[in-house]
């Protein structure tokens, strides 16, 4: 059929061009517009036919328009190769040509060349038109492709695609790396016995679901589809046992791998494929379907550093193919760079193991530098399921109870519970006129407001602020809250903000929630209500409308230890930016730290998990906070060694009864791993 089509085109061209040639010789007028369009009797029509065929990529139709001398000098194969070579070297994605002008001798064509790597190039060519015995034809040379393709010159391109850099922990251990992974796949068009092949693959170690998924893949039957990864220890067996089975393919593909898996999934993150919309928004930059970009965590925030930049240079070279004449377009190559984090692999694993199946989060900081050693959210997920595009695994992740993709460590919002009493104690010392030696009545019931409020464990006698922290006595902190309400203008909320609550932590490389520190202005603006004494005393024990993140909780206790509010650091080499010192004297700060040490001592609320279990060198504070309905979440912050902590861990469990009993041992064990 194609031969018949080309023959018809040739016959039409011969007849039409012959008539046009005769009219020129005889001095006759040009044909009407309709005749020009249908019979190609004019230079304009010949030029338009050339532009149309080039735009369509129809090289046989383009070749038909050439004059006999060109066709004798250049075969269709050579002609097509010239255009294909041009398209390849320029990374042509789309080309369009249109006629700007045409005369008896020549036509000018405007060319718009959209490339994959060099953006869009626009230029004009002069098309030589000659009358022949057959009519108007094109006297062609490579300059009809581009005006600089003369004297044997050609286009030459160099493309460099970077390999994504690795994410490393503080000791250089890999948290994310691009590796060549050995896969077993299928060419279903060559499978001769599906049942036997399925049996062999299941015997080898793949699941039947994996094999069935490959067979049921929606891509074409001749396309390669993955069954699964072949572990290194099974590589030889795969080559000897499976390779020769019809339809089986063994191949390598580059894939992003996260060695710690779910133990670092939320903080390190994973990559994803660019969407069609994102590809369309990046034309001419070298991005292709299947290219990936950071999706969450450090993979996302550090994507530009990790990914590097595609390098591309398009040159015109002399006939020798090597001597450059001119650089037409270029984009500098930037290799993917490694990113070193402050994270510690051992601490990440310990936090993941100790959280286990409990929903919650753990954040570990080194208070000396405010470096993040671990940041875990539970339940977690396998980040490599996203790298593999494993549909079955991804479905399980997205439908799992507990929202494993949610990052509770940075975006989970919780009441602070009794962990907030540290802030209340600091506000009482700094703004409430209290001294470390002052005593408060820790009664079973506090009568400072109506209705009276109960203390959670009954009366404990006369306590200092430090001893109030030791027993987590509500009555002590109710009284401080009421004093602050009566004698100051929002001092408790102010102190909470000085500890970092109510604002993003400022960490570079992660996104986190601001949380909420309620005060009179907030309540008036959001509820059109006054701020009552009851609001203040509720805040004093970490209840009410207060909302904090686990990252803020860890950072608040790191702030006390350093006496300086700093942004946490997760990228190695960055300083911990100071956001302001606490307004505490050395004596006041020491008194609060004493209270945290007493918490883990033999008389403290966390004695069972610490002193009575042989762990005597810790600071700590527990919390239990009411949520909507009957559920409670529990919290614990631990730091060690007590005199000069090298790690502080905040643990929050979404559901629990006792912060000291449930979250305390988890925080303790994570800290022990961090300070080894």
C-alpha positions as CSV (number, residue, x, y, z in Angstrom):
1,X,0.0,0.0,0.0
2,X,2.8,2.4,0.8
3,X,4.4,1.8,-2.6
4,X,1.0,2.6,-4.3
5,X,0.7,5.7,-2.2
6,X,4.2,6.9,-3.1
7,X,3.5,6.2,-6.8
8,X,0.4,8.3,-6.7
9,X,2.3,11.1,-5.1
10,X,5.0,10.9,-7.8
11,X,2.5,11.0,-10.6
12,X,0.7,14.0,-9.1
13,X,4.0,15.9,-8.7
14,X,5.2,15.1,-12.2
15,X,2.0,16.3,-13.8
16,X,1.6,19.4,-11.6
17,X,5.3,20.5,-11.8
18,X,5.3,20.0,-15.6
19,X,2.4,22.4,-16.0
20,X,4.0,25.0,-13.7
21,X,7.3,24.8,-15.6
22,X,5.6,25.3,-18.9
23,X,3.8,28.4,-17.6
24,X,7.1,29.9,-16.4
25,X,8.8,29.3,-19.8
26,X,5.8,30.8,-21.6
27,X,5.5,33.7,-19.2
28,X,2.1,32.5,-18.1
29,X,0.6,33.5,-14.7
30,X,0.7,31.4,-11.6
31,X,-2.2,29.0,-10.8
32,X,-5.0,29.9,-8.5
33,X,-4.7,29.3,-4.7
34,X,-6.8,26.1,-5.0
35,X,-4.6,24.7,-7.8
36,X,-1.5,25.6,-5.8
37,X,-2.7,23.6,-2.8
38,X,-3.7,20.6,-4.7
39,X,-1.3,20.4,-7.7
40,X,1.9,21.9,-6.2
41,X,2.3,24.1,-9.2
42,X,4.1,27.0,-7.4
43,X,7.3,27.5,-5.4
44,X,5.0,28.3,-2.4
45,X,3.2,25.0,-2.7
46,X,6.4,23.1,-3.1
47,X,7.9,24.8,0.0
48,X,4.7,24.2,2.0
49,X,4.7,20.5,1.0
50,X,8.4,20.3,2.1
51,X,7.6,22.0,5.5
52,X,4.5,19.7,6.0
53,X,6.4,16.5,5.3
54,X,9.3,17.6,7.6
55,X,7.0,18.5,10.4
56,X,5.3,15.1,10.0
57,X,8.6,13.2,9.9
58,X,7.6,11.7,6.6
59,X,11.0,11.3,5.0
60,X,9.9,9.3,1.9
61,X,7.4,12.1,1.1
62,X,10.1,14.6,1.7
63,X,12.5,12.8,-0.5
64,X,10.0,12.8,-3.4
65,X,10.2,16.6,-3.4
66,X,14.0,16.6,-4.2
67,X,15.3,17.4,-7.7
68,X,16.7,14.5,-9.8
69,X,20.3,15.7,-9.3
70,X,19.9,15.5,-5.5
71,X,18.3,12.1,-5.6
72,X,21.1,10.8,-7.9
73,X,23.7,12.1,-5.4
74,X,21.8,11.1,-2.2
75,X,19.9,7.9,-1.6
76,X,16.7,7.8,0.5
77,X,18.6,5.9,3.1
78,X,21.4,8.6,3.3
79,X,18.8,11.3,3.2
80,X,16.8,9.8,6.1
81,X,20.0,9.1,8.0
82,X,20.9,12.8,7.8
83,X,17.6,13.8,9.4
84,X,17.8,11.0,12.0
85,X,21.3,12.0,13.0
86,X,20.3,15.6,13.4
87,X,17.3,14.5,15.5
88,X,19.5,12.3,17.6
89,X,22.3,14.7,18.3
90,X,20.0,17.6,19.0
91,X,17.8,15.4,21.2
92,X,14.9,16.4,19.0
93,X,11.5,16.0,20.8
94,X,9.4,17.8,18.2
95,X,10.0,19.9,15.1
96,X,7.8,22.1,13.1
97,X,8.6,24.1,9.9
98,X,6.5,26.8,8.2
99,X,7.0,28.9,5.1
100,X,7.9,32.5,5.7
101,X,8.3,33.4,2.1
102,X,8.7,31.8,-1.3
103,X,9.9,33.0,-4.7
104,X,10.9,31.4,-8.0
105,X,14.4,30.7,-6.8
106,X,14.0,29.9,-3.1
107,X,11.9,29.8,0.0
108,X,12.5,30.7,3.6
109,X,11.3,28.3,6.2
110,X,11.0,29.1,9.9
111,X,12.0,26.1,12.0
112,X,11.1,25.5,15.6
113,X,13.0,22.7,17.2
114,X,11.9,21.5,20.7
115,X,14.7,19.4,22.2
116,X,14.8,17.1,25.2
117,X,18.0,18.6,26.6
118,X,18.6,22.0,25.0
119,X,15.3,23.7,25.3
120,X,13.7,25.1,22.1
121,X,15.8,26.3,19.2
122,X,14.4,28.5,16.6
123,X,16.1,29.3,13.2
124,X,15.4,29.8,9.5
125,X,16.7,27.9,6.5
126,X,16.9,28.9,2.8
127,X,15.3,26.2,0.7
128,X,16.6,26.2,-2.9
129,X,13.8,25.7,-5.4
130,X,14.5,24.7,-9.0
131,X,12.2,24.1,-12.0
132,X,12.9,20.8,-13.7
133,X,11.3,19.0,-16.5
134,X,9.0,17.5,-13.9
135,X,8.2,20.9,-12.3
136,X,9.3,22.6,-9.0
137,X,11.7,20.6,-6.9
138,X,14.1,21.2,-4.0
139,X,17.8,21.3,-4.6
140,X,18.8,19.8,-1.3
141,X,21.9,19.9,0.9
142,X,22.3,19.4,4.7
143,X,22.0,23.2,5.0
144,X,18.2,22.6,4.4
145,X,18.2,21.0,7.8
146,X,20.2,23.7,9.5
147,X,22.0,26.6,7.9
148,X,25.3,25.8,9.6
149,X,25.5,22.2,8.2
150,X,27.8,23.1,5.4
151,X,31.3,21.8,4.3
152,X,30.6,18.5,6.0
153,X,29.8,20.0,9.4
154,X,27.5,18.1,11.8
155,X,25.9,18.4,15.2
156,X,27.5,16.7,18.1
157,X,26.0,16.4,21.6
158,X,27.4,15.3,24.9
159,X,25.0,14.3,27.7
160,X,25.9,13.6,31.3
161,X,23.2,12.3,33.6
162,X,24.2,12.4,37.3
163,X,23.8,9.5,39.7
164,X,21.9,10.5,42.8
165,X,24.1,11.1,45.8
166,X,23.9,9.0,49.0
167,X,22.5,10.1,52.3
168,X,24.9,9.2,55.1
169,X,24.7,9.1,58.9
170,X,27.1,11.0,61.1
171,X,29.6,8.1,60.9
172,X,29.4,7.7,57.2
173,X,26.9,4.7,57.2
174,X,24.6,4.7,54.3
175,X,21.0,5.7,54.9
176,X,20.1,6.0,51.2
177,X,22.1,5.0,48.2
178,X,21.6,4.2,44.5
179,X,22.6,0.7,43.6
180,X,22.4,-1.6,40.6
181,X,19.9,-4.2,41.7
182,X,19.6,-7.7,40.0
183,X,16.1,-8.4,39.0
184,X,14.3,-11.4,37.5
185,X,11.7,-10.5,34.9
186,X,9.6,-12.0,32.1
187,X,9.2,-11.6,28.4
188,X,5.7,-13.0,28.3
189,X,5.6,-13.3,24.6
190,X,8.2,-16.1,24.7
191,X,6.8,-18.1,27.7
192,X,5.9,-21.6,26.5
193,X,4.5,-23.1,29.8
194,X,3.2,-20.6,32.3
195,X,2.3,-23.3,34.9
196,X,5.8,-24.8,34.8
197,X,7.5,-21.4,34.9
198,X,5.4,-20.3,37.9
199,X,6.3,-23.5,39.7
200,X,10.0,-23.0,39.1
201,X,9.9,-19.4,40.3
202,X,7.9,-20.2,43.4
203,X,10.4,-23.0,44.2
204,X,13.2,-20.5,43.7
205,X,11.7,-18.2,46.4
206,X,9.3,-15.8,44.7
207,X,5.7,-15.8,45.8
208,X,2.9,-16.9,43.5
209,X,1.4,-13.4,43.9
210,X,4.6,-11.9,42.5
211,X,4.6,-14.2,39.5
212,X,0.9,-13.7,38.8
213,X,1.3,-9.9,39.1
214,X,4.0,-10.0,36.5
215,X,1.9,-12.1,34.1
216,X,-1.1,-9.8,34.6
217,X,0.9,-6.6,34.1
218,X,-0.9,-4.2,31.8
219,X,2.1,-3.4,29.6
220,X,2.5,-5.0,26.2
221,X,3.3,-8.8,26.0
222,X,6.8,-8.1,24.6
223,X,7.7,-5.6,27.3
224,X,10.0,-6.7,30.1
225,X,8.1,-6.9,33.4
226,X,9.7,-7.5,36.9
227,X,9.0,-10.4,39.0
228,X,11.3,-9.5,41.9
229,X,14.8,-8.9,43.2
230,X,17.4,-11.7,43.0
231,X,19.5,-11.6,46.2
232,X,23.2,-11.7,45.7
233,X,23.4,-15.1,47.4
234,X,21.0,-16.5,44.8
235,X,22.6,-14.9,41.8
236,X,24.5,-18.0,40.7
237,X,21.4,-20.3,41.2
238,X,19.3,-17.9,39.1
239,X,21.8,-17.9,36.3
240,X,22.1,-21.7,36.2
241,X,18.5,-22.8,37.1
242,X,16.3,-20.2,35.7
243,X,18.1,-18.3,32.9
244,X,17.4,-20.9,30.2
245,X,13.6,-21.2,30.9
246,X,11.8,-19.5,28.0
247,X,10.5,-16.1,29.0
248,X,12.9,-15.6,31.9
249,X,15.1,-12.5,32.0
250,X,17.9,-11.6,34.4
251,X,18.9,-7.9,34.3
252,X,20.2,-5.0,36.4
253,X,18.5,-1.7,37.1
254,X,19.5,1.2,39.2
255,X,17.3,1.6,42.2
256,X,17.3,3.8,45.3
257,X,17.8,1.7,48.4
258,X,17.3,2.6,52.1
259,X,19.4,0.2,54.2
260,X,17.6,1.0,57.5
261,X,14.2,0.5,55.9
262,X,11.3,1.4,58.3
263,X,13.8,2.4,61.0
264,X,14.5,5.7,59.1
265,X,11.6,5.9,56.7
266,X,10.1,9.2,57.8
267,X,13.2,11.2,58.3
268,X,15.3,9.9,55.4
269,X,12.3,9.5,53.1
270,X,12.1,8.0,49.6
271,X,11.8,9.1,45.9
272,X,9.0,9.1,43.5
273,X,8.5,9.4,39.7
274,X,7.9,12.8,38.2
275,X,4.3,13.3,37.2
276,X,3.3,14.0,33.7
277,X,2.5,17.6,34.8
278,X,5.9,18.0,36.3
279,X,7.6,16.7,33.2
280,X,5.6,19.1,31.1
281,X,6.7,21.9,33.3
282,X,10.4,21.1,32.7
283,X,10.7,21.0,28.9
284,X,14.1,20.8,27.4
285,X,15.9,20.0,30.6
286,X,16.6,16.4,30.0
287,X,13.9,14.9,32.2
288,X,12.3,11.7,31.0
289,X,9.4,9.5,32.0
290,X,10.5,7.4,34.9
291,X,12.9,10.0,36.3
292,X,12.6,10.4,40.1
293,X,12.6,13.2,42.6
294,X,12.6,13.2,46.4
295,X,9.2,12.7,47.9
296,X,9.5,13.2,51.6
297,X,12.2,13.6,54.3
298,X,15.8,14.4,53.5
299,X,15.3,12.8,50.0
300,X,12.9,15.7,49.3
301,X,14.5,18.6,51.2
302,X,17.9,17.8,49.8
303,X,16.8,16.8,46.3
304,X,18.7,19.5,44.5
305,X,22.0,18.5,46.1
306,X,21.4,14.8,45.8
307,X,20.1,14.9,42.3
308,X,22.8,17.2,40.8
309,X,22.0,18.6,37.3
310,X,22.0,17.0,33.9
311,X,24.9,18.3,31.8
312,X,24.3,18.8,28.1
313,X,26.3,20.5,25.3
314,X,25.3,20.8,21.7
315,X,28.2,21.7,19.3
316,X,28.7,22.1,15.6
317,X,31.8,20.2,14.6
318,X,33.9,20.2,11.5
319,X,33.8,17.3,9.0
320,X,36.3,15.4,11.0
321,X,33.6,15.0,13.7
322,X,35.9,16.3,16.5
323,X,37.0,19.9,15.9
324,X,34.4,22.2,17.4
325,X,33.2,25.1,15.4
326,X,30.6,26.6,17.7
327,X,28.7,25.7,20.9
328,X,25.0,26.0,20.1
329,X,23.7,25.4,23.6
330,X,25.0,24.1,26.9
331,X,24.0,23.3,30.4
332,X,26.6,22.7,33.1
333,X,26.8,19.2,34.5
334,X,26.6,19.0,38.3
335,X,27.2,15.5,39.8
336,X,24.9,14.3,42.6
337,X,26.4,15.1,45.9
338,X,26.3,13.0,49.1
339,X,24.5,14.5,52.0
340,X,25.8,13.7,55.5
341,X,23.2,13.9,58.3
342,X,23.6,14.1,62.0
343,X,21.5,10.9,62.4
344,X,22.9,7.9,64.1
345,X,22.0,4.5,62.5
346,X,22.3,2.6,65.8
347,X,20.0,5.1,67.6
348,X,17.5,5.0,64.8
349,X,17.4,1.2,64.9
350,X,17.0,1.2,68.7
351,X,14.2,3.7,68.6
352,X,12.4,1.7,65.9
353,X,12.8,-1.6,67.8
354,X,11.7,-0.1,71.2
355,X,8.7,1.6,69.7
356,X,7.7,-1.7,68.3
357,X,4.0,-1.9,67.3
358,X,3.1,1.1,69.5
359,X,1.7,4.1,67.7
360,X,3.8,7.1,68.6
361,X,7.2,8.8,68.0
362,X,10.7,9.2,69.4
363,X,13.1,12.1,68.9
364,X,16.7,12.1,70.1
365,X,18.9,15.2,70.3
366,X,22.5,15.7,71.3
367,X,22.0,18.8,73.6
368,X,25.6,19.8,73.2
369,X,25.1,20.6,69.5
370,X,21.4,20.2,69.2
371,X,22.0,17.6,66.5
372,X,19.2,15.2,65.7
373,X,20.4,11.6,66.3
374,X,17.1,9.9,65.6
375,X,13.6,10.8,64.6
376,X,11.2,7.9,64.4
377,X,7.4,7.6,63.9
378,X,5.5,4.5,64.5
379,X,3.9,2.6,62.8
380,X,6.4,2.9,60.0
381,X,6.7,1.5,56.5
382,X,9.2,0.1,54.0
383,X,10.4,3.1,51.9
384,X,11.8,0.8,49.2
385,X,8.2,-0.3,48.4
386,X,7.9,3.2,46.8
387,X,11.2,2.8,45.0
388,X,10.1,-0.5,43.5
389,X,6.6,0.8,42.7
390,X,5.5,-2.4,44.5
391,X,1.7,-2.1,44.0
392,X,0.8,-4.8,46.5
393,X,3.1,-3.4,49.2
394,X,2.0,0.1,48.6
395,X,-1.7,-0.9,48.9
396,X,-0.9,-2.5,52.2
397,X,0.9,0.7,53.4
398,X,-1.8,3.1,52.4
399,X,-4.6,0.9,53.8
400,X,-2.9,0.0,57.1
401,X,-4.4,1.0,60.4
402,X,-2.6,3.8,62.3
403,X,-1.5,5.8,59.3
404,X,2.1,4.6,58.8
405,X,2.9,7.4,56.4
406,X,2.1,10.1,59.0
407,X,5.2,11.6,60.6
408,X,4.1,11.8,64.2
409,X,7.6,13.1,65.3
410,X,7.3,16.4,63.4
411,X,3.6,16.8,62.6
412,X,1.8,14.9,65.4
413,X,0.2,17.4,67.7
414,X,-0.2,16.3,71.4
415,X,-1.0,17.9,74.7
416,X,2.2,18.2,76.7
417,X,0.8,16.8,79.9
418,X,3.1,16.9,82.9
419,X,6.2,17.2,80.7
420,X,5.0,20.9,80.5
421,X,5.5,21.4,84.3
422,X,9.1,22.1,83.5
423,X,8.0,25.3,81.7
424,X,5.6,26.2,84.5
425,X,8.4,25.8,87.1
426,X,10.7,27.9,85.0
427,X,8.0,30.6,84.6
428,X,7.4,30.6,88.4
429,X,11.1,31.1,89.1
430,X,11.7,33.7,86.4
431,X,8.5,35.7,86.4
432,X,6.5,34.6,89.4
433,X,8.8,35.7,92.2
434,X,9.4,32.2,93.5
435,X,12.7,30.9,94.8
436,X,14.2,27.4,94.8
437,X,13.7,27.2,98.6
438,X,10.0,28.1,98.5
439,X,7.6,25.4,99.6
440,X,4.2,24.6,98.2
441,X,1.4,22.5,99.7
442,X,1.0,19.4,97.6
443,X,-2.5,18.5,98.8
444,X,-4.8,15.8,97.6
445,X,-7.1,18.6,96.5
446,X,-6.2,22.1,95.4
447,X,-8.7,24.7,96.5
448,X,-7.3,27.7,94.6
449,X,-10.3,27.9,92.2
450,X,-13.9,26.7,92.2
451,X,-14.5,23.9,91.6
452,X,-11.5,22.5,93.4
453,X,-9.1,20.3,91.5
454,X,-7.7,16.9,92.6
455,X,-4.1,15.9,92.6
456,X,-3.5,12.7,90.7
457,X,-1.8,10.7,93.6
458,X,-3.1,12.4,96.7
459,X,-1.3,14.6,99.2
460,X,2.5,14.7,99.3
461,X,3.1,17.5,101.9
462,X,5.4,20.5,101.5
463,X,7.4,20.4,98.3
464,X,9.8,22.7,96.4
465,X,9.4,23.2,92.7
466,X,12.1,20.6,92.1
467,X,10.3,18.2,94.4
468,X,7.0,19.1,92.7
469,X,8.6,17.9,89.5
470,X,9.8,14.7,91.3
471,X,6.3,13.8,92.3
472,X,4.6,15.6,89.3
473,X,2.3,17.3,91.8
474,X,-0.6,19.0,90.1
475,X,-1.3,21.2,93.2
476,X,2.2,22.8,93.0
477,X,1.8,23.8,89.4
478,X,-1.8,24.8,89.7
479,X,-0.7,27.3,92.3
480,X,2.2,28.6,90.2
481,X,-0.2,29.0,87.3
482,X,-2.7,31.0,89.4
483,X,0.0,33.3,90.7
484,X,1.2,33.9,87.1
485,X,-2.3,34.7,86.1
486,X,-2.9,37.2,88.9
487,X,0.5,38.9,88.8
488,X,1.8,38.8,85.2
489,X,0.6,39.5,81.7
490,X,0.8,36.1,80.0
491,X,4.1,35.1,81.5
492,X,3.4,31.3,81.3
493,X,2.6,31.4,77.6
494,X,5.7,33.6,77.1
495,X,7.9,31.1,78.8
496,X,6.4,28.3,76.7
497,X,7.5,30.1,73.6
498,X,11.0,30.7,75.1
499,X,11.2,26.9,75.3
500,X,10.3,26.7,71.6
501,X,6.6,25.8,71.8
502,X,4.1,27.4,69.5
503,X,6.5,27.8,66.5
504,X,8.4,25.7,64.0
505,X,11.6,24.4,65.5
506,X,13.5,26.0,62.7
507,X,15.2,22.8,61.7
508,X,16.7,23.0,58.1
509,X,15.9,19.9,56.1
510,X,12.6,18.9,57.7
511,X,9.1,20.3,57.8
512,X,7.4,20.5,61.2
513,X,4.2,21.8,62.7
514,X,4.1,24.9,64.8
515,X,1.7,23.6,67.4
516,X,-0.2,25.9,69.7
517,X,0.5,27.9,72.9
518,X,-2.9,29.3,73.9
519,X,-3.1,32.7,75.6
520,X,-5.6,35.5,76.1
521,X,-5.1,37.0,72.6
522,X,-5.5,33.7,70.9
523,X,-8.7,32.8,72.8
524,X,-10.2,36.2,72.1
525,X,-9.3,36.0,68.4
526,X,-10.5,32.4,67.8
527,X,-13.4,32.1,70.3
528,X,-14.3,35.6,71.2
529,X,-13.9,34.6,74.9
530,X,-11.9,35.9,77.8
531,X,-8.9,34.1,79.2
532,X,-10.0,32.8,82.6
533,X,-7.9,31.6,85.6
534,X,-9.0,28.0,84.8
535,X,-7.4,28.3,81.4
536,X,-4.1,29.3,83.0
537,X,-4.1,26.5,85.6
538,X,-5.0,24.0,82.9
539,X,-2.1,25.2,80.8
540,X,0.2,25.0,83.9
541,X,-0.1,21.2,83.9
542,X,0.1,20.9,80.1
543,X,-3.6,20.4,79.4
544,X,-6.2,22.6,77.8
545,X,-5.5,23.8,74.2
546,X,-1.8,23.4,74.3
547,X,-0.5,21.4,71.3
548,X,3.2,20.3,70.9
549,X,5.1,18.0,68.6
550,X,7.6,15.3,69.9
551,X,10.4,17.3,68.1
552,X,9.4,20.4,70.1
553,X,9.3,18.4,73.3
554,X,12.9,17.1,72.8
555,X,14.1,20.5,71.9
556,X,12.5,22.1,74.9
557,X,14.4,19.8,77.3
558,X,17.6,20.4,75.2
559,X,16.9,24.1,75.7
560,X,17.0,23.7,79.5
561,X,20.2,21.7,79.4
562,X,21.9,24.3,77.2
563,X,20.0,27.3,78.7
564,X,19.5,28.4,75.1
565,X,16.7,27.8,72.6
566,X,18.3,26.6,69.3
567,X,17.0,25.2,66.1
568,X,17.7,21.5,65.9
569,X,20.3,20.4,63.3
570,X,20.0,17.4,61.0
571,X,22.5,18.4,58.3
572,X,26.1,17.7,59.4
573,X,28.3,20.8,59.6
574,X,25.5,23.3,60.3
575,X,25.6,25.3,63.5
576,X,22.7,25.2,65.9
577,X,21.3,28.7,65.4
578,X,20.5,30.4,68.7
579,X,17.0,31.7,69.1
580,X,17.4,33.2,72.5
581,X,18.7,32.3,76.0
582,X,16.3,31.3,78.8
583,X,15.7,34.1,81.4
584,X,17.0,31.8,84.2
585,X,19.8,32.3,86.6
586,X,22.3,29.5,87.1
587,X,20.7,28.8,90.4
588,X,17.2,28.5,88.9
589,X,18.4,26.4,86.1
590,X,20.2,24.0,88.5
591,X,17.0,23.7,90.6
592,X,15.0,22.6,87.6
593,X,17.6,20.1,86.6
594,X,17.6,18.8,90.1
595,X,13.9,18.2,89.8
596,X,14.4,16.2,86.6
597,X,17.1,14.1,88.3
598,X,14.8,13.4,91.3
599,X,12.1,12.2,88.9
600,X,14.4,9.2,88.0
601,X,15.6,8.7,91.6
602,X,14.2,6.4,94.2
603,X,11.5,8.8,95.3
604,X,10.5,9.9,91.8
605,X,7.6,9.0,89.6
606,X,9.9,7.1,87.3
607,X,11.9,5.2,89.9
608,X,10.7,1.8,88.7
609,X,12.2,2.3,85.2
610,X,15.3,4.0,86.5
611,X,16.8,4.0,90.0
612,X,15.1,0.8,91.1
613,X,16.2,-0.9,87.9
614,X,19.8,0.2,88.3
615,X,19.8,3.3,86.1
616,X,20.9,6.1,88.3
617,X,22.5,8.7,86.0
618,X,19.4,10.2,84.3
619,X,17.3,13.3,84.0
620,X,13.7,12.6,83.2
621,X,10.0,13.7,83.2
622,X,6.8,11.8,82.5
623,X,3.5,12.9,81.3
624,X,0.0,11.5,80.8
625,X,-2.5,13.7,78.9
626,X,-6.2,13.3,78.1
627,X,-7.3,13.3,74.5
628,X,-10.8,13.5,73.1
629,X,-13.0,10.8,74.6
630,X,-11.5,8.3,77.0
631,X,-8.1,7.9,75.3
632,X,-4.9,9.1,76.9
633,X,-1.5,9.6,75.3
634,X,1.7,9.2,77.4
635,X,5.0,11.0,77.2
636,X,8.5,10.7,78.7
637,X,11.7,12.7,78.2
638,X,15.0,11.2,79.4
639,X,18.6,12.6,79.3
640,X,22.0,11.2,80.3
641,X,24.5,11.5,81.8
642,X,22.7,13.7,84.3
643,X,25.5,16.2,85.0
644,X,26.3,16.8,81.3
645,X,23.8,15.0,79.0
646,X,25.0,13.8,75.6
647,X,21.5,12.6,74.5
648,X,17.9,13.6,75.3
649,X,15.1,11.5,74.0
650,X,11.4,12.4,73.9
651,X,9.0,9.5,73.5
652,X,5.2,9.9,72.9
653,X,2.8,7.0,72.7
654,X,-0.6,7.7,71.2
655,X,-2.4,5.5,73.7
656,X,-1.4,4.5,77.2
657,X,-1.9,4.8,80.9
658,X,1.4,5.8,82.4
659,X,4.2,7.9,80.9
660,X,6.8,6.7,83.4
661,X,5.9,3.0,83.1
662,X,5.3,2.7,79.4
663,X,7.2,5.5,77.7
664,X,10.0,5.8,80.3
665,X,11.8,2.5,79.6
666,X,11.7,3.2,75.9
667,X,13.2,6.6,76.3
668,X,15.8,5.2,78.7
669,X,17.0,2.5,76.3
670,X,17.2,4.8,73.3
671,X,19.4,7.2,75.3
672,X,21.6,4.4,76.4
673,X,22.2,3.4,72.8
674,X,22.8,7.0,71.8
675,X,25.6,7.6,74.4
676,X,27.4,4.3,73.9
